[in-house]
Amino acid sequence: MISRILVSGVSGPIGAALLPSLKTRGYDVTRLVRGSATTADQVAWDPAKPISPDMVSGYDAVIHLAGESIVGRWTKTKKLKIRASRIAGTTTLAEALAAAQNKPQVFVCSSAIGYYGDRGNEVLNEQSKAGSGFLPDVCREWEAATQAAANAGIRTVQMRTGVVLSPKGGALRKMLIPFKLGVGGRIGDGQQWMSWIDLQDMVGAIHHILKSDLLQGPVNMVAPKSVKNVEFAKTLGSVLSRPAILPMPAFAVKLAFGEMGESVLLSSQRVEPTQLVMSGYPFRFTDLRASLENNVHH
């Protein structure tokens, strides 16, 4: 039985939606926060420093969502932050959990489908190998950083998350502005695959992982039907009743976003949620249009 849960990274859109849903279901939730703890349900930590195993002992589940946002220009400093915030924090936490007196039953850690790199039309599942480049390298090291927990016998899951569709943050909010102005459109040639997941399913799938004892290792957090970017743009335009006619050419993406644009916006990842489907997770949103309507009009 899981009753006590420790969660990090609750300020992001996923954490902000997950927290109330855990509390609604009656879990006793403690938040791992940076800086200082201001309330009784918070524990302070510095991801760059080792933490005492006592601090993380006695929880039934640990959900680790913290990490520097990958959005923005990938300067040298930004890249260091992206890498360090994920790898150092995860290593620190996994090692403390492994050494804790009362270890959790399950350790759920964020990762991303960036793991696969730019793969064209190849259909990818959890067994597919890692790609090459900055993002795949970071994801590979990030997942490897959970090893201490897995070695200690803790069921460990790495969530390879796709584009999370949420009205409150992340990619969709940034895309809405040009589309609402009628200047949205495909990115590059629009033939790259986008693997998306509705925020409600992201949260639902985390609950499912907590309860599914057989799930371990990497789990692709994406809806069953990925779409090409051109279809995504058309669907979003149609949901907003705006034409999706102004493409953003690849060179403009590279100019505006640099390497991040190439790795995130132009790369193609056709990812299937094999583990979620096989373990019986009931997706609420398998249809892109339904998810966009739910996000845009609420």
PASE-858880 format. One record per residue (C-alpha): x, y, z; chain; residue in three letters. Coordinates in nm, 2 decimals, padded with zeros to 4 digits. Example, Ala and Ser with C-alpha at 12.3 -4.5 7.8 and 13.67 -1.06 7.14 Angstrom:
! PASE-858880
       c1       c2       c3   cadena   residuo
    01.23   -00.45    00.78        A       ALA
    01.37   -00.11    00.71        A       SER
! end
This chain:
! PASE-858880
       c1       c2       c3   cadena   residuo
    00.00    00.00    00.00        A       MET
    00.13    00.34   -00.09        A       ILE
    00.03    00.62    00.15        A       SER
    00.33    00.85    00.20        A       ARG
    00.47    01.02   -00.11        A       ILE
    00.77    01.25   -00.16        A       LEU
    00.76    01.47   -00.47        A       VAL
    01.02    01.71   -00.62        A       SER
    00.97    01.97   -00.89        A       GLY
    00.62    02.06   -00.81        A       VAL
    00.64    02.41   -00.95        A       SER
    00.64    02.29   -01.31        A       GLY
    00.31    02.23   -01.50        A       PRO
    00.32    01.85   -01.44        A       ILE
    00.39    01.89   -01.07        A       GLY
    00.13    02.16   -01.03        A       ALA
   -00.14    01.92   -01.17        A       ALA
   -00.01    01.61   -01.00        A       LEU
    00.00    01.75   -00.65        A       LEU
   -00.37    01.82   -00.60        A       PRO
   -00.46    01.49   -00.77        A       SER
   -00.24    01.30   -00.51        A       LEU
   -00.40    01.49   -00.22        A       LYS
   -00.75    01.43   -00.36        A       THR
   -00.68    01.06   -00.36        A       ARG
   -00.58    01.07    00.01        A       GLY
   -00.21    01.04   -00.02        A       TYR
    00.01    01.21    00.24        A       ASP
    00.24    01.42    00.03        A       VAL
    00.56    01.59    00.12        A       THR
    00.73    01.83   -00.12        A       ARG
    01.11    01.83   -00.17        A       LEU
    01.18    02.20   -00.23        A       VAL
    01.49    02.41   -00.31        A       ARG
    01.59    02.68   -00.06        A       GLY
    01.42    02.65    00.27        A       SER
    01.11    02.46    00.39        A       ALA
    00.84    02.70    00.48        A       THR
    00.56    02.46    00.58        A       THR
    00.53    02.13    00.76        A       ALA
    00.48    01.94    00.44        A       ASP
    00.81    02.05    00.29        A       GLN
    01.16    01.92    00.31        A       VAL
    01.44    02.14    00.18        A       ALA
    01.72    02.01   -00.04        A       TRP
    02.00    02.13   -00.26        A       ASP
    02.02    01.90   -00.57        A       PRO
    02.39    01.97   -00.60        A       ALA
    02.47    01.84   -00.25        A       LYS
    02.44    01.50   -00.09        A       PRO
    02.14    01.45    00.13        A       ILE
    02.10    01.25    00.44        A       SER
    01.93    00.91    00.39        A       PRO
    01.72    00.98    00.70        A       ASP
    01.56    01.28    00.53        A       MET
    01.41    01.06    00.26        A       VAL
    01.34    00.75    00.47        A       SER
    00.99    00.62    00.54        A       GLY
    00.82    00.73    00.21        A       TYR
    00.63    00.46    00.01        A       ASP
    00.69    00.64   -00.32        A       ALA
    00.92    00.91   -00.45        A       VAL
    00.83    01.11   -00.76        A       ILE
    01.12    01.32   -00.90        A       HIS
    01.02    01.58   -01.15        A       LEU
    01.28    01.85   -01.09        A       ALA
    01.51    01.99   -01.36        A       GLY
    01.60    02.31   -01.54        A       GLU
    01.37    02.38   -01.83        A       SER
    01.51    02.30   -02.17        A       ILE
    01.32    02.59   -02.33        A       VAL
    01.55    02.88   -02.43        A       GLY
    01.88    02.92   -02.60        A       ARG
    02.13    02.65   -02.53        A       TRP
    02.43    02.86   -02.43        A       THR
    02.72    02.68   -02.26        A       LYS
    02.58    02.79   -01.92        A       THR
    02.23    02.68   -02.00        A       LYS
    02.36    02.34   -02.12        A       LYS
    02.55    02.30   -01.79        A       LEU
    02.24    02.38   -01.59        A       LYS
    02.02    02.14   -01.80        A       ILE
    02.27    01.86   -01.74        A       ARG
    02.36    01.93   -01.38        A       ALA
    02.01    02.00   -01.25        A       SER
    01.90    01.66   -01.39        A       ARG
    02.20    01.44   -01.33        A       ILE
    02.33    01.57   -01.00        A       ALA
    01.98    01.59   -00.84        A       GLY
    01.88    01.24   -00.95        A       THR
    02.21    01.09   -00.84        A       THR
    02.19    01.25   -00.50        A       THR
    01.83    01.14   -00.45        A       LEU
    01.88    00.78   -00.58        A       ALA
    02.19    00.73   -00.35        A       GLU
    02.00    00.87   -00.05        A       ALA
    01.70    00.64   -00.12        A       LEU
    01.93    00.34   -00.16        A       ALA
    02.09    00.40    00.18        A       ALA
    01.76    00.49    00.36        A       ALA
    01.65    00.27    00.65        A       GLN
    01.29    00.25    00.51        A       ASN
    01.33    00.25    00.14        A       LYS
    01.04    00.34   -00.09        A       PRO
    00.86    00.07   -00.29        A       GLN
    00.89    00.28   -00.60        A       VAL
    01.10    00.57   -00.74        A       PHE
    00.95    00.75   -01.04        A       VAL
    01.19    00.98   -01.22        A       CYS
    01.14    01.22   -01.52        A       SER
    01.32    01.16   -01.84        A       SER
    01.22    01.26   -02.20        A       ALA
    01.17    01.12   -02.54        A       ILE
    01.47    01.34   -02.63        A       GLY
    01.65    01.02   -02.54        A       TYR
    01.58    00.88   -02.89        A       TYR
    01.72    01.18   -03.08        A       GLY
    01.61    01.27   -03.43        A       ASP
    01.48    00.94   -03.58        A       ARG
    01.27    01.03   -03.89        A       GLY
    00.98    00.78   -03.94        A       ASN
    01.13    00.50   -03.73        A       GLU
    00.87    00.37   -03.48        A       VAL
    01.02    00.39   -03.13        A       LEU
    00.94    00.19   -02.82        A       ASN
    01.11    00.15   -02.48        A       GLU
    01.36   -00.10   -02.62        A       GLN
    01.48    00.14   -02.90        A       SER
    01.84    00.25   -02.85        A       LYS
    01.94    00.61   -02.75        A       ALA
    02.01    00.87   -03.02        A       GLY
    02.32    01.08   -03.04        A       SER
    02.36    01.45   -02.95        A       GLY
    02.33    01.67   -02.65        A       PHE
    01.97    01.58   -02.55        A       LEU
    02.00    01.21   -02.59        A       PRO
    02.32    01.22   -02.39        A       ASP
    02.16    01.41   -02.11        A       VAL
    01.86    01.17   -02.10        A       CYS
    02.08    00.87   -02.10        A       ARG
    02.29    01.01   -01.81        A       GLU
    01.97    01.12   -01.63        A       TRP
    01.83    00.77   -01.65        A       GLU
    02.16    00.61   -01.55        A       ALA
    02.16    00.84   -01.24        A       ALA
    01.87    00.64   -01.09        A       THR
    02.08    00.32   -01.09        A       GLN
    02.17    00.33   -00.72        A       ALA
    01.79    00.31   -00.63        A       ALA
    01.73    00.02   -00.87        A       ALA
    02.04   -00.16   -00.74        A       ASN
    01.90   -00.13   -00.39        A       ALA
    01.59   -00.32   -00.50        A       GLY
    01.36   -00.02   -00.53        A       ILE
    01.12   -00.05   -00.83        A       ARG
    01.25    00.24   -01.05        A       THR
    01.07    00.39   -01.35        A       VAL
    01.21    00.65   -01.59        A       GLN
    00.93    00.85   -01.75        A       MET
    01.03    00.93   -02.11        A       ARG
    00.79    01.22   -02.15        A       THR
    00.67    01.36   -02.49        A       GLY
    00.52    01.71   -02.56        A       VAL
    00.28    01.76   -02.27        A       VAL
   -00.03    01.94   -02.38        A       LEU
   -00.13    02.17   -02.09        A       SER
   -00.30    02.52   -02.12        A       PRO
   -00.09    02.64   -01.82        A       LYS
    00.26    02.60   -01.95        A       GLY
    00.50    02.42   -02.16        A       GLY
    00.50    02.40   -02.54        A       ALA
    00.13    02.45   -02.61        A       LEU
    00.10    02.79   -02.43        A       ARG
    00.39    02.92   -02.64        A       LYS
    00.23    02.79   -02.96        A       MET
   -00.11    02.94   -02.88        A       LEU
    00.01    03.30   -02.92        A       ILE
    00.11    03.29   -03.29        A       PRO
   -00.19    03.07   -03.37        A       PHE
   -00.44    03.30   -03.20        A       LYS
   -00.29    03.58   -03.41        A       LEU
   -00.35    03.38   -03.72        A       GLY
    00.02    03.34   -03.79        A       VAL
    00.08    02.99   -03.67        A       GLY
    00.18    02.71   -03.90        A       GLY
    00.40    02.40   -03.94        A       ARG
    00.76    02.41   -03.83        A       ILE
    01.02    02.34   -04.10        A       GLY
    00.87    02.10   -04.36        A       ASP
    00.62    01.98   -04.10        A       GLY
    00.71    01.61   -04.17        A       GLN
    00.87    01.55   -03.83        A       GLN
    00.67    01.34   -03.59        A       TRP
    00.54    01.49   -03.27        A       MET
    00.47    01.25   -02.98        A       SER
    00.23    01.43   -02.74        A       TRP
    00.04    01.35   -02.42        A       ILE
   -00.25    01.53   -02.26        A       ASP
   -00.17    01.67   -01.91        A       LEU
   -00.46    01.47   -01.77        A       GLN
   -00.31    01.15   -01.91        A       ASP
    00.04    01.25   -01.78        A       MET
   -00.10    01.27   -01.43        A       VAL
   -00.32    00.96   -01.48        A       GLY
   -00.03    00.76   -01.60        A       ALA
    00.18    00.86   -01.30        A       ILE
   -00.10    00.72   -01.07        A       HIS
   -00.10    00.41   -01.29        A       HIS
    00.28    00.36   -01.25        A       ILE
    00.25    00.40   -00.87        A       LEU
    00.00    00.11   -00.86        A       LYS
    00.14   -00.12   -01.14        A       SER
    00.40   -00.33   -00.96        A       ASP
    00.53   -00.48   -01.28        A       LEU
    00.62   -00.15   -01.45        A       LEU
    00.99   -00.07   -01.42        A       GLN
    01.26    00.08   -01.63        A       GLY
    01.18    00.33   -01.91        A       PRO
    00.81    00.41   -01.97        A       VAL
    00.72    00.62   -02.27        A       ASN
    00.47    00.89   -02.16        A       MET
    00.31    00.97   -02.49        A       VAL
   -00.04    00.92   -02.64        A       ALA
   -00.09    00.61   -02.87        A       PRO
   -00.12    00.83   -03.18        A       LYS
    00.17    01.06   -03.26        A       SER
    00.11    01.31   -03.54        A       VAL
    00.33    01.49   -03.80        A       LYS
    00.40    01.85   -03.71        A       ASN
    00.20    01.97   -04.01        A       VAL
   -00.11    01.78   -03.88        A       GLU
   -00.06    01.92   -03.54        A       PHE
   -00.05    02.27   -03.68        A       ALA
   -00.37    02.21   -03.89        A       LYS
   -00.55    02.07   -03.60        A       THR
   -00.46    02.35   -03.36        A       LEU
   -00.55    02.61   -03.62        A       GLY
   -00.89    02.44   -03.67        A       SER
   -00.96    02.42   -03.30        A       VAL
   -00.88    02.79   -03.26        A       LEU
   -01.07    02.87   -03.59        A       SER
   -00.76    03.03   -03.73        A       ARG
   -00.59    02.92   -04.05        A       PRO
   -00.25    02.75   -03.99        A       ALA
   -00.09    02.89   -04.30        A       ILE
    00.23    03.06   -04.20        A       LEU
    00.51    02.80   -04.17        A       PRO
    00.82    02.87   -03.97        A       MET
    01.10    02.77   -04.20        A       PRO
    01.38    02.56   -04.06        A       ALA
    01.64    02.83   -04.09        A       PHE
    01.41    03.07   -03.89        A       ALA
    01.38    02.81   -03.62        A       VAL
    01.76    02.77   -03.60        A       LYS
    01.80    03.15   -03.59        A       LEU
    01.54    03.20   -03.32        A       ALA
    01.62    02.89   -03.10        A       PHE
    01.96    02.77   -03.21        A       GLY
    02.04    02.41   -03.11        A       GLU
    01.73    02.38   -02.89        A       MET
    01.52    02.45   -03.20        A       GLY
    01.70    02.18   -03.40        A       GLU
    01.68    01.92   -03.12        A       SER
    01.33    01.99   -03.00        A       VAL
    01.12    02.16   -03.27        A       LEU
    01.27    02.01   -03.59        A       LEU
    01.36    01.66   -03.47        A       SER
    01.13    01.37   -03.54        A       SER
    01.03    01.12   -03.27        A       GLN
    00.75    00.87   -03.35        A       ARG
    00.72    00.71   -03.01        A       VAL
    00.47    00.45   -02.89        A       GLU
    00.36    00.40   -02.53        A       PRO
    00.42    00.03   -02.54        A       THR
    00.46   -00.02   -02.16        A       GLN
    00.16    00.19   -02.07        A       LEU
   -00.06    00.01   -02.32        A       VAL
    00.06   -00.34   -02.22        A       MET
    00.01   -00.27   -01.85        A       SER
   -00.35   -00.16   -01.92        A       GLY
   -00.34    00.22   -01.87        A       TYR
   -00.67    00.36   -02.00        A       PRO
   -00.59    00.67   -02.20        A       PHE
   -00.84    00.95   -02.17        A       ARG
   -00.71    01.13   -02.48        A       PHE
   -00.59    00.93   -02.77        A       THR
   -00.72    01.19   -03.02        A       ASP
   -00.52    01.50   -03.07        A       LEU
   -00.82    01.72   -03.15        A       ARG
   -01.01    01.62   -02.84        A       ALA
   -00.70    01.70   -02.62        A       SER
   -00.65    02.04   -02.79        A       LEU
   -01.01    02.13   -02.76        A       GLU
   -01.01    02.04   -02.39        A       ASN
   -00.69    02.24   -02.33        A       ASN
   -00.77    02.55   -02.54        A       VAL
   -01.14    02.60   -02.44        A       HIS
   -01.11    02.54   -02.07        A       HIS
! end
